[in-house]
Amino acid sequence: MASKAAFETAPIEWSVWGDQVVNGQLNPVLLDIANRGYYIQSEVLHISERYGIFSPGPPRLQVYEGQASVVAYYIALYMIGLEDHRVVEKVDADGVVGGDELMDGGSGSG
């Protein structure tokens, strides 16, 4: 007979960055994000399912859509953060291109 410890599992930690399925259960955090996104998309913004990002089901697809939307959100935040650090060229009054200068006030090469 197998011991009781063989049937016990470690506690499941649900998070946005966790797996979509753990121990045969869908990640409820991602599922909730997808359900809320679908509600906002369909009821608040009145976007049809044909053109929307979120779908009414099946739940496995909703979890995927929830995780994809979180990843897209963080990529957008990252790209906005890079906006302040782009490099531009200085042009003097005579139209001569000088060295590079960072937008945040630091100096680049040149």
Secondary structure, DSSP 8 states (H G I E B T S, - for coil): ---GGGG--------TTS-SEETTEE-HHHHHHHHHHHHIIIIIS---TTT-S--S--HHHHHHHHHHHHHHHHHHHHHHHHGGG-EEEEE-TTS-EEEEEETTS-B---
